[in-house]
Amino acid sequence: MCHYAAPLAKDIKVFTLSVHDALQWEDVDRDLDLCELWAGVGSVSKAAARRKLKTSCLDILLLPGDDVTTLTGFRKTLAVVQ
């Protein structure tokens, strides 16, 4: 019998950042109605914008700095989706 205990979310770190660390950011603007990740052509965001919702699209194909596999892109994504 295997007794594997998954780590708690508070213990997981990515690029040395924990969930707690990210939630402590004070300079984050949390005024979006929708954030579309891996947006491609941004179909979901465009539909939301037509309904007067404030949206953001993140996709490496739209902007190389949106690459979540880099520290810069990861921090940008966290800042938008928090």
C-alpha positions as CSV (number, residue, x, y, z in Angstrom):
1,M,0.0,0.0,0.0
2,C,1.4,3.4,-1.0
3,H,1.1,6.3,1.5
4,Y,1.9,9.3,-0.6
5,A,0.9,12.6,0.9
6,A,0.6,15.4,-1.7
7,P,2.1,18.7,-0.6
8,L,-0.2,21.4,0.6
9,A,-0.7,24.3,-1.7
10,K,0.9,26.6,0.8
11,D,4.1,24.5,0.5
12,I,4.4,24.5,-3.3
13,K,6.9,27.0,-4.8
14,V,7.5,28.0,-8.4
15,F,10.4,30.2,-9.2
16,T,10.9,30.4,-5.4
17,L,7.4,32.0,-5.0
18,S,4.7,30.4,-2.8
19,V,1.0,31.1,-3.1
20,H,1.4,33.1,0.1
21,D,4.2,35.2,-1.4
22,A,2.2,36.0,-4.5
23,L,-0.9,37.0,-2.5
24,Q,1.2,39.5,-0.5
25,W,1.9,41.6,-3.6
26,E,0.5,45.0,-2.9
27,D,1.1,46.6,-6.3
28,V,-1.3,44.3,-8.1
29,D,-4.2,45.8,-10.0
30,R,-7.2,43.5,-9.6
31,D,-9.8,45.1,-11.8
32,L,-10.2,42.6,-14.6
33,D,-13.4,40.7,-15.3
34,L,-11.6,38.1,-17.3
35,C,-8.1,37.0,-18.1
36,E,-7.7,34.6,-21.0
37,L,-4.5,32.5,-20.7
38,W,-3.0,30.8,-23.8
39,A,-5.4,33.0,-25.6
40,G,-4.4,32.3,-29.2
41,V,-6.6,34.7,-31.2
42,G,-8.4,35.9,-28.0
43,S,-11.9,34.7,-28.9
44,V,-13.1,34.5,-25.3
45,S,-11.7,38.0,-24.5
46,K,-13.2,39.5,-27.6
47,A,-16.6,38.1,-26.7
48,A,-16.3,39.4,-23.2
49,A,-15.2,42.9,-24.4
50,R,-18.3,43.1,-26.6
51,R,-20.2,42.8,-23.4
52,K,-18.2,45.7,-21.9
53,L,-16.1,43.5,-19.6
54,K,-12.5,44.4,-18.9
55,T,-10.3,41.7,-20.2
56,S,-6.7,40.7,-20.7
57,C,-5.1,38.2,-23.1
58,L,-1.9,36.4,-22.3
59,D,-0.2,34.2,-24.9
60,I,3.4,33.7,-25.9
61,L,2.4,33.9,-29.5
62,L,0.9,37.4,-29.0
63,L,3.8,38.7,-26.8
64,P,7.0,36.6,-26.1
65,G,7.1,38.2,-22.6
66,D,3.9,36.2,-21.7
67,D,5.9,32.9,-21.5
68,V,4.9,31.4,-18.2
69,T,8.0,29.1,-18.3
70,T,10.1,32.2,-17.5
71,L,10.2,34.1,-14.2
72,T,9.1,37.3,-15.9
73,G,6.2,35.7,-17.7
74,F,5.2,33.7,-14.6
75,R,5.2,36.8,-12.4
76,K,3.2,38.7,-15.1
77,T,0.6,35.9,-15.2
78,L,0.3,35.8,-11.4
79,A,-0.1,39.6,-11.3
80,V,-3.0,39.4,-13.8
81,V,-4.9,36.4,-12.4
82,Q,-4.6,37.0,-8.7
